């Protein structure tokens, strides 16, 4: 169970990461990346971010690009939250495929 401090920091990181991805994908037409959930470790050193990528066909390719540019994203995150956090957490990204799962269940129920 997460504490109140962890929840506040996770919400802050989720908001800032979503703004970073929004600014980076503005030039890529037809691509949308949203941060659906962030979890932070109890020692505040690791942030696990779950990304919803549209279109889902490009999800693995974009996740690879994000992981390759992880240090740059962490640096930009650090410049945005340097007044609120002393240590910028290490970032880990995963694809949140819950929307695809919901669509698949809806298709099966309609049949």
N, CA, C and O atoms as a GROMACS GRO file, in nm:
protein
  444
    1UNK      N    1   0.084  -0.118   0.000
    1UNK     CA    2   0.000   0.000   0.000
    1UNK      C    3   0.088   0.124   0.000
    1UNK      O    4   0.182   0.134   0.078
    2UNK      N    5   0.057   0.216  -0.087
    2UNK     CA    6   0.139   0.336  -0.100
    2UNK      C    7   0.098   0.442   0.001
    2UNK      O    8  -0.019   0.452   0.039
    3UNK      N    9   0.195   0.519   0.044
    3UNK     CA   10   0.170   0.626   0.138
    3UNK      C   11   0.122   0.752   0.066
    3UNK      O   12   0.123   0.759  -0.057
    4UNK      N   13   0.081   0.849   0.144
    4UNK     CA   14   0.032   0.974   0.088
    4UNK      C   15   0.142   1.046   0.011
    4UNK      O   16   0.117   1.100  -0.096
    5UNK      N   17   0.263   1.049   0.066
    5UNK     CA   18   0.375   1.116  -0.001
    5UNK      C   19   0.405   1.050  -0.135
    5UNK      O   20   0.429   1.119  -0.234
    6UNK      N   21   0.404   0.918  -0.138
    6UNK     CA   22   0.428   0.848  -0.264
    6UNK      C   23   0.321   0.881  -0.366
    6UNK      O   24   0.352   0.901  -0.483
    7UNK      N   25   0.197   0.888  -0.324
    7UNK     CA   26   0.088   0.920  -0.416
    7UNK      C   27   0.101   1.062  -0.471
    7UNK      O   28   0.076   1.084  -0.590
    8UNK      N   29   0.139   1.157  -0.387
    8UNK     CA   30   0.155   1.295  -0.433
    8UNK      C   31   0.268   1.306  -0.535
    8UNK      O   32   0.254   1.373  -0.637
    9UNK      N   33   0.379   1.240  -0.506
    9UNK     CA   34   0.493   1.244  -0.599
    9UNK      C   35   0.459   1.172  -0.728
    9UNK      O   36   0.498   1.217  -0.836
   10UNK      N   37   0.387   1.060  -0.718
   10UNK     CA   38   0.348   0.985  -0.839
   10UNK      C   39   0.257   1.070  -0.927
   10UNK      O   40   0.271   1.069  -1.050
   11UNK      N   41   0.164   1.143  -0.867
   11UNK     CA   42   0.076   1.230  -0.945
   11UNK      C   43   0.154   1.344  -1.011
   11UNK      O   44   0.127   1.380  -1.126
   12UNK      N   45   0.250   1.400  -0.939
   12UNK     CA   46   0.334   1.505  -0.995
   12UNK      C   47   0.414   1.454  -1.113
   12UNK      O   48   0.419   1.519  -1.217
   13UNK      N   49   0.476   1.337  -1.098
   13UNK     CA   50   0.555   1.280  -1.206
   13UNK      C   51   0.468   1.243  -1.325
   13UNK      O   52   0.509   1.261  -1.440
   14UNK      N   53   0.347   1.191  -1.299
   14UNK     CA   54   0.256   1.156  -1.408
   14UNK      C   55   0.218   1.280  -1.488
   14UNK      O   56   0.217   1.277  -1.611
   15UNK      N   57   0.189   1.388  -1.419
   15UNK     CA   58   0.151   1.512  -1.487
   15UNK      C   59   0.266   1.567  -1.570
   15UNK      O   60   0.247   1.605  -1.686
   16UNK      N   61   0.384   1.571  -1.513
   16UNK     CA   62   0.500   1.626  -1.583
   16UNK      C   63   0.543   1.538  -1.700
   16UNK      O   64   0.578   1.589  -1.807
   17UNK      N   65   0.540   1.406  -1.682
   17UNK     CA   66   0.574   1.316  -1.792
   17UNK      C   67   0.475   1.330  -1.907
   17UNK      O   68   0.514   1.326  -2.023
   18UNK      N   69   0.347   1.346  -1.873
   18UNK     CA   70   0.248   1.361  -1.979
   18UNK      C   71   0.271   1.490  -2.057
   18UNK      O   72   0.252   1.493  -2.179
   19UNK      N   73   0.311   1.596  -1.989
   19UNK     CA   74   0.341   1.722  -2.059
   19UNK      C   75   0.465   1.707  -2.147
   19UNK      O   76   0.470   1.763  -2.257
   20UNK      N   77   0.565   1.633  -2.100
   20UNK     CA   78   0.686   1.610  -2.179
   20UNK      C   79   0.651   1.533  -2.306
   20UNK      O   80   0.693   1.570  -2.415
   21UNK      N   81   0.574   1.424  -2.291
   21UNK     CA   82   0.538   1.344  -2.408
   21UNK      C   83   0.447   1.421  -2.503
   21UNK      O   84   0.455   1.403  -2.624
   22UNK      N   85   0.361   1.506  -2.448
   22UNK     CA   86   0.274   1.586  -2.533
   22UNK      C   87   0.356   1.682  -2.618
   22UNK      O   88   0.328   1.699  -2.737
   23UNK      N   89   0.456   1.745  -2.559
   23UNK     CA   90   0.538   1.838  -2.636
   23UNK      C   91   0.625   1.766  -2.738
   23UNK      O   92   0.651   1.820  -2.846
   24UNK      N   93   0.672   1.645  -2.706
   24UNK     CA   94   0.758   1.572  -2.799
   24UNK      C   95   0.680   1.511  -2.915
   24UNK      O   96   0.734   1.499  -3.026
   25UNK      N   97   0.556   1.472  -2.893
   25UNK     CA   98   0.478   1.409  -3.000
   25UNK      C   99   0.395   1.510  -3.079
   25UNK      O  100   0.320   1.471  -3.169
   26UNK      N  101   0.406   1.636  -3.047
   26UNK     CA  102   0.328   1.738  -3.120
   26UNK      C  103   0.364   1.739  -3.268
   26UNK      O  104   0.278   1.762  -3.352
   27UNK      N  105   0.491   1.714  -3.300
   27UNK     CA  106   0.533   1.714  -3.440
   27UNK      C  107   0.498   1.586  -3.514
   27UNK      O  108   0.496   1.585  -3.637
   28UNK      N  109   0.471   1.479  -3.442
   28UNK     CA  110   0.437   1.351  -3.505
   28UNK      C  111   0.285   1.343  -3.520
   28UNK      O  112   0.214   1.323  -3.421
   29UNK      N  113   0.237   1.358  -3.640
   29UNK     CA  114   0.092   1.359  -3.663
   29UNK      C  115   0.038   1.216  -3.653
   29UNK      O  116   0.096   1.122  -3.707
   30UNK      N  117  -0.074   1.202  -3.586
   30UNK     CA  118  -0.139   1.072  -3.574
   30UNK      C  119  -0.086   0.985  -3.462
   30UNK      O  120  -0.123   0.868  -3.453
   31UNK      N  121  -0.001   1.040  -3.374
   31UNK     CA  122   0.054   0.963  -3.263
   31UNK      C  123   0.018   1.035  -3.134
   31UNK      O  124   0.033   1.157  -3.123
   32UNK      N  125  -0.031   0.958  -3.036
   32UNK     CA  126  -0.066   1.014  -2.906
   32UNK      C  127  -0.012   0.922  -2.797
   32UNK      O  128  -0.038   0.802  -2.798
   33UNK      N  129   0.061   0.979  -2.704
   33UNK     CA  130   0.113   0.904  -2.590
   33UNK      C  131   0.058   0.967  -2.464
   33UNK      O  132   0.073   1.088  -2.442
   34UNK      N  133  -0.007   0.886  -2.381
   34UNK     CA  134  -0.057   0.937  -2.254
   34UNK      C  135  -0.005   0.849  -2.142
   34UNK      O  136   0.010   0.728  -2.158
   35UNK      N  137   0.021   0.910  -2.029
   35UNK     CA  138   0.070   0.839  -1.911
   35UNK      C  139  -0.053   0.803  -1.828
   35UNK      O  140  -0.117   0.890  -1.769
   36UNK      N  141  -0.085   0.674  -1.824
   36UNK     CA  142  -0.207   0.632  -1.755
   36UNK      C  143  -0.187   0.616  -1.605
   36UNK      O  144  -0.280   0.638  -1.527
   37UNK      N  145  -0.067   0.577  -1.565
   37UNK     CA  146  -0.045   0.553  -1.422
   37UNK      C  147   0.104   0.562  -1.394
   37UNK      O  148   0.187   0.523  -1.476
   38UNK      N  149   0.138   0.612  -1.278
   38UNK     CA  150   0.276   0.614  -1.230
   38UNK      C  151   0.278   0.554  -1.091
   38UNK      O  152   0.192   0.582  -1.007
   39UNK      N  153   0.377   0.472  -1.068
   39UNK     CA  154   0.400   0.416  -0.936
   39UNK      C  155   0.543   0.448  -0.897
   39UNK      O  156   0.634   0.443  -0.980
   40UNK      N  157   0.562   0.480  -0.771
   40UNK     CA  158   0.695   0.515  -0.724
   40UNK      C  159   0.732   0.425  -0.608
   40UNK      O  160   0.648   0.391  -0.524
   41UNK      N  161   0.858   0.386  -0.603
   41UNK     CA  162   0.905   0.295  -0.498
   41UNK      C  163   0.903   0.367  -0.363
   41UNK      O  164   0.903   0.490  -0.358
   42UNK      N  165   0.901   0.291  -0.254
   42UNK     CA  166   0.895   0.354  -0.120
   42UNK      C  167   1.013   0.446  -0.090
   42UNK      O  168   0.998   0.542  -0.014
   43UNK      N  169   1.131   0.419  -0.148
   43UNK     CA  170   1.245   0.508  -0.125
   43UNK      C  171   1.253   0.620  -0.228
   43UNK      O  172   1.351   0.696  -0.229
   44UNK      N  173   1.152   0.632  -0.314
   44UNK     CA  174   1.139   0.738  -0.414
   44UNK      C  175   1.252   0.738  -0.517
   44UNK      O  176   1.285   0.843  -0.572
   45UNK      N  177   1.311   0.622  -0.543
   45UNK     CA  178   1.422   0.617  -0.636
   45UNK      C  179   1.385   0.561  -0.773
   45UNK      O  180   1.458   0.581  -0.870
   46UNK      N  181   1.272   0.492  -0.783
   46UNK     CA  182   1.231   0.432  -0.910
   46UNK      C  183   1.086   0.468  -0.938
   46UNK      O  184   0.998   0.448  -0.854
   47UNK      N  185   1.063   0.522  -1.057
   47UNK     CA  186   0.928   0.555  -1.101
   47UNK      C  187   0.892   0.464  -1.217
   47UNK      O  188   0.963   0.460  -1.318
   48UNK      N  189   0.784   0.391  -1.202
   48UNK     CA  190   0.734   0.305  -1.308
   48UNK      C  191   0.615   0.374  -1.373
   48UNK      O  192   0.513   0.397  -1.309
   49UNK      N  193   0.630   0.407  -1.501
   49UNK     CA  194   0.526   0.479  -1.574
   49UNK      C  195   0.462   0.385  -1.676
   49UNK      O  196   0.532   0.318  -1.752
   50UNK      N  197   0.330   0.382  -1.678
   50UNK     CA  198   0.256   0.301  -1.774
   50UNK      C  199   0.202   0.394  -1.882
   50UNK      O  200   0.132   0.491  -1.853
   51UNK      N  201   0.236   0.363  -2.007
   51UNK     CA  202   0.202   0.448  -2.120
   51UNK      C  203   0.095   0.385  -2.206
   51UNK      O  204   0.099   0.265  -2.234
   52UNK      N  205   0.000   0.465  -2.248
   52UNK     CA  206  -0.099   0.424  -2.346
   52UNK      C  207  -0.064   0.493  -2.476
   52UNK      O  208  -0.062   0.616  -2.484
   53UNK      N  209  -0.034   0.413  -2.578
   53UNK     CA  210   0.014   0.466  -2.705
   53UNK      C  211  -0.089   0.440  -2.813
   53UNK      O  212  -0.136   0.328  -2.832
   54UNK      N  213  -0.124   0.547  -2.885
   54UNK     CA  214  -0.217   0.536  -2.996
   54UNK      C  215  -0.147   0.581  -3.123
   54UNK      O  216  -0.087   0.689  -3.121
   55UNK      N  217  -0.149   0.510  -3.229
   55UNK     CA  218  -0.210   0.379  -3.252
   55UNK      C  219  -0.127   0.268  -3.191
   55UNK      O  220  -0.004   0.276  -3.183
   56UNK      N  221  -0.195   0.164  -3.149
   56UNK     CA  222  -0.127   0.056  -3.078
   56UNK      C  223  -0.035  -0.025  -3.168
   56UNK      O  224   0.048  -0.101  -3.118
   57UNK      N  225  -0.046  -0.010  -3.300
   57UNK     CA  226   0.044  -0.081  -3.391
   57UNK      C  227   0.186  -0.028  -3.380
   57UNK      O  228   0.282  -0.103  -3.404
   58UNK      N  229   0.202   0.098  -3.343
   58UNK     CA  230   0.334   0.157  -3.330
   58UNK      C  231   0.386   0.153  -3.186
   58UNK      O  232   0.489   0.213  -3.156
   59UNK      N  233   0.317   0.084  -3.098
   59UNK     CA  234   0.349   0.089  -2.955
   59UNK      C  235   0.490   0.039  -2.925
   59UNK      O  236   0.564   0.106  -2.852
   60UNK      N  237   0.528  -0.076  -2.979
   60UNK     CA  238   0.661  -0.131  -2.949
   60UNK      C  239   0.772  -0.043  -3.004
   60UNK      O  240   0.874  -0.024  -2.939
   61UNK      N  241   0.753   0.010  -3.123
   61UNK     CA  242   0.853   0.098  -3.184
   61UNK      C  243   0.872   0.224  -3.101
   61UNK      O  244   0.985   0.265  -3.075
   62UNK      N  245   0.760   0.287  -3.060
   62UNK     CA  246   0.769   0.409  -2.981
   62UNK      C  247   0.825   0.382  -2.842
   62UNK      O  248   0.899   0.465  -2.788
   63UNK      N  249   0.790   0.268  -2.783
   63UNK     CA  250   0.845   0.233  -2.652
   63UNK      C  251   0.997   0.215  -2.661
   63UNK      O  252   1.069   0.256  -2.570
   64UNK      N  253   1.044   0.156  -2.769
   64UNK     CA  254   1.188   0.143  -2.790
   64UNK      C  255   1.256   0.278  -2.800
   64UNK      O  256   1.365   0.297  -2.745
   65UNK      N  257   1.193   0.372  -2.871
   65UNK     CA  258   1.249   0.507  -2.882
   65UNK      C  259   1.249   0.578  -2.747
   65UNK      O  260   1.344   0.649  -2.714
   66UNK      N  261   1.143   0.559  -2.671
   66UNK     CA  262   1.134   0.622  -2.539
   66UNK      C  263   1.242   0.568  -2.447
   66UNK      O  264   1.308   0.643  -2.375
   67UNK      N  265   1.260   0.436  -2.448
   67UNK     CA  266   1.363   0.375  -2.363
   67UNK      C  267   1.503   0.417  -2.407
   67UNK      O  268   1.593   0.430  -2.323
   68UNK      N  269   1.524   0.438  -2.536
   68UNK     CA  270   1.654   0.484  -2.584
   68UNK      C  271   1.683   0.628  -2.540
   68UNK      O  272   1.799   0.664  -2.518
   69UNK      N  273   1.579   0.708  -2.527
   69UNK     CA  274   1.594   0.848  -2.487
   69UNK      C  275   1.558   0.870  -2.340
   69UNK      O  276   1.521   0.981  -2.300
   70UNK      N  277   1.568   0.765  -2.260
   70UNK     CA  278   1.528   0.772  -2.119
   70UNK      C  279   1.608   0.877  -2.041
   70UNK      O  280   1.552   0.947  -1.956
   71UNK      N  281   1.736   0.889  -2.068
   71UNK     CA  282   1.819   0.985  -1.995
   71UNK      C  283   1.780   1.128  -2.028
   71UNK      O  284   1.779   1.215  -1.940
   72UNK      N  285   1.747   1.154  -2.152
   72UNK     CA  286   1.704   1.288  -2.191
   72UNK      C  287   1.569   1.321  -2.126
   72UNK      O  288   1.547   1.433  -2.081
   73UNK      N  289   1.478   1.224  -2.121
   73UNK     CA  290   1.347   1.245  -2.059
   73UNK      C  291   1.364   1.270  -1.909
   73UNK      O  292   1.298   1.356  -1.852
   74UNK      N  293   1.454   1.194  -1.847
   74UNK     CA  294   1.479   1.212  -1.703
   74UNK      C  295   1.538   1.351  -1.676
   74UNK      O  296   1.503   1.415  -1.578
   75UNK      N  297   1.629   1.396  -1.764
   75UNK     CA  298   1.687   1.529  -1.748
   75UNK      C  299   1.580   1.638  -1.759
   75UNK      O  300   1.576   1.730  -1.678
   76UNK      N  301   1.494   1.625  -1.860
   76UNK     CA  302   1.388   1.725  -1.876
   76UNK      C  303   1.291   1.722  -1.759
   76UNK      O  304   1.244   1.826  -1.714
   77UNK      N  305   1.262   1.602  -1.709
   77UNK     CA  306   1.177   1.589  -1.590
   77UNK      C  307   1.244   1.656  -1.471
   77UNK      O  308   1.178   1.723  -1.392
   78UNK      N  309   1.375   1.638  -1.459
   78UNK     CA  310   1.448   1.699  -1.349
   78UNK      C  311   1.446   1.850  -1.353
   78UNK      O  312   1.438   1.916  -1.249
   79UNK      N  313   1.453   1.907  -1.473
   79UNK     CA  314   1.447   2.053  -1.483
   79UNK      C  315   1.308   2.105  -1.447
   79UNK      O  316   1.294   2.218  -1.400
   80UNK      N  317   1.206   2.024  -1.470
   80UNK     CA  318   1.070   2.068  -1.438
   80UNK      C  319   1.036   2.056  -1.289
   80UNK      O  320   0.963   2.140  -1.237
   81UNK      N  321   1.088   1.955  -1.221
   81UNK     CA  322   1.049   1.930  -1.081
   81UNK      C  323   1.165   1.951  -0.984
   81UNK      O  324   1.160   1.900  -0.872
   82UNK      N  325   1.268   2.023  -1.024
   82UNK     CA  326   1.386   2.037  -0.938
   82UNK      C  327   1.357   2.111  -0.809
   82UNK      O  328   1.430   2.095  -0.711
   83UNK      N  329   1.252   2.192  -0.806
   83UNK     CA  330   1.219   2.265  -0.684
   83UNK      C  331   1.132   2.181  -0.589
   83UNK      O  332   1.120   2.213  -0.471
   84UNK      N  333   1.071   2.074  -0.640
   84UNK     CA  334   0.985   1.991  -0.556
   84UNK      C  335   1.054   1.865  -0.506
   84UNK      O  336   1.023   1.816  -0.398
   85UNK      N  337   1.147   1.811  -0.585
   85UNK     CA  338   1.212   1.685  -0.549
   85UNK      C  339   1.362   1.705  -0.540
   85UNK      O  340   1.422   1.778  -0.618
   86UNK      N  341   1.421   1.639  -0.442
   86UNK     CA  342   1.566   1.648  -0.427
   86UNK      C  343   1.635   1.549  -0.520
   86UNK      O  344   1.735   1.582  -0.584
   87UNK      N  345   1.582   1.427  -0.528
   87UNK     CA  346   1.639   1.323  -0.613
   87UNK      C  347   1.538   1.289  -0.722
   87UNK      O  348   1.422   1.259  -0.693
   88UNK      N  349   1.581   1.295  -0.846
   88UNK     CA  350   1.494   1.260  -0.958
   88UNK      C  351   1.498   1.108  -0.973
   88UNK      O  352   1.606   1.052  -0.988
   89UNK      N  353   1.384   1.042  -0.970
   89UNK     CA  354   1.383   0.895  -0.974
   89UNK      C  355   1.424   0.840  -1.111
   89UNK      O  356   1.410   0.906  -1.214
   90UNK      N  357   1.474   0.717  -1.108
   90UNK     CA  358   1.503   0.644  -1.230
   90UNK      C  359   1.370   0.608  -1.295
   90UNK      O  360   1.275   0.571  -1.226
   91UNK      N  361   1.362   0.619  -1.427
   91UNK     CA  362   1.236   0.598  -1.497
   91UNK      C  363   1.233   0.460  -1.563
   91UNK      O  364   1.332   0.416  -1.622
   92UNK      N  365   1.121   0.395  -1.552
   92UNK     CA  366   1.096   0.269  -1.622
   92UNK      C  367   0.960   0.282  -1.690
   92UNK      O  368   0.862   0.326  -1.630
   93UNK      N  369   0.957   0.242  -1.816
   93UNK     CA  370   0.836   0.259  -1.897
   93UNK      C  371   0.781   0.123  -1.938
   93UNK      O  372   0.855   0.033  -1.976
   94UNK      N  373   0.648   0.110  -1.930
   94UNK     CA  374   0.579  -0.010  -1.973
   94UNK      C  375   0.455   0.032  -2.052
   94UNK      O  376   0.400   0.140  -2.030
   95UNK      N  377   0.412  -0.055  -2.141
   95UNK     CA  378   0.291  -0.028  -2.219
   95UNK      C  379   0.169  -0.071  -2.139
   95UNK      O  380   0.163  -0.183  -2.088
   96UNK      N  381   0.073   0.018  -2.129
   96UNK     CA  382  -0.054  -0.012  -2.063
   96UNK      C  383  -0.153  -0.051  -2.172
   96UNK      O  384  -0.204   0.035  -2.244
   97UNK      N  385  -0.179  -0.179  -2.183
   97UNK     CA  386  -0.267  -0.227  -2.289
   97UNK      C  387  -0.408  -0.257  -2.238
   97UNK      O  388  -0.478  -0.339  -2.297
   98UNK      N  389  -0.450  -0.193  -2.133
   98UNK     CA  390  -0.582  -0.219  -2.077
   98UNK      C  391  -0.694  -0.175  -2.172
   98UNK      O  392  -0.799  -0.239  -2.176
   99UNK      N  393  -0.672  -0.067  -2.250
   99UNK     CA  394  -0.775  -0.024  -2.345
   99UNK      C  395  -0.793  -0.126  -2.457
   99UNK      O  396  -0.906  -0.151  -2.500
  100UNK      N  397  -0.683  -0.184  -2.505
  100UNK     CA  398  -0.693  -0.290  -2.606
  100UNK      C  399  -0.766  -0.412  -2.550
  100UNK      O  400  -0.844  -0.478  -2.619
  101UNK      N  401  -0.738  -0.441  -2.424
  101UNK     CA  402  -0.803  -0.555  -2.358
  101UNK      C  403  -0.954  -0.531  -2.345
  101UNK      O  404  -1.033  -0.623  -2.366
  102UNK      N  405  -0.993  -0.409  -2.311
  102UNK     CA  406  -1.135  -0.375  -2.300
  102UNK      C  407  -1.203  -0.385  -2.436
  102UNK      O  408  -1.314  -0.438  -2.446
  103UNK      N  409  -1.138  -0.335  -2.541
  103UNK     CA  410  -1.194  -0.344  -2.676
  103UNK      C  411  -1.212  -0.489  -2.718
  103UNK      O  412  -1.312  -0.524  -2.781
  104UNK      N  413  -1.117  -0.572  -2.684
  104UNK     CA  414  -1.124  -0.715  -2.720
  104UNK      C  415  -1.241  -0.782  -2.647
  104UNK      O  416  -1.312  -0.864  -2.707
  105UNK      N  417  -1.262  -0.750  -2.522
  105UNK     CA  418  -1.374  -0.807  -2.446
  105UNK      C  419  -1.506  -0.760  -2.505
  105UNK      O  420  -1.599  -0.839  -2.518
  106UNK      N  421  -1.515  -0.632  -2.543
  106UNK     CA  422  -1.637  -0.579  -2.604
  106UNK      C  423  -1.667  -0.650  -2.735
  106UNK      O  424  -1.782  -0.682  -2.763
  107UNK      N  425  -1.565  -0.675  -2.816
  107UNK     CA  426  -1.585  -0.748  -2.941
  107UNK      C  427  -1.637  -0.888  -2.915
  107UNK      O  428  -1.727  -0.936  -2.985
  108UNK      N  429  -1.582  -0.955  -2.816
  108UNK     CA  430  -1.625  -1.091  -2.784
  108UNK      C  431  -1.768  -1.093  -2.731
  108UNK      O  432  -1.844  -1.186  -2.760
  109UNK      N  433  -1.806  -0.992  -2.654
  109UNK     CA  434  -1.942  -0.987  -2.601
  109UNK      C  435  -2.044  -0.956  -2.709
  109UNK      O  436  -2.159  -1.000  -2.699
  110UNK      N  437  -2.006  -0.882  -2.810
  110UNK     CA  438  -2.098  -0.848  -2.919
  110UNK      C  439  -2.125  -0.967  -3.010
  110UNK      O  440  -2.227  -0.971  -3.079
  111UNK      N  441  -2.034  -1.063  -3.012
  111UNK     CA  442  -2.053  -1.179  -3.101
  111UNK      C  443  -2.153  -1.277  -3.048
  111UNK      O  444  -2.180  -1.379  -3.112
   0.00000   0.00000   0.00000
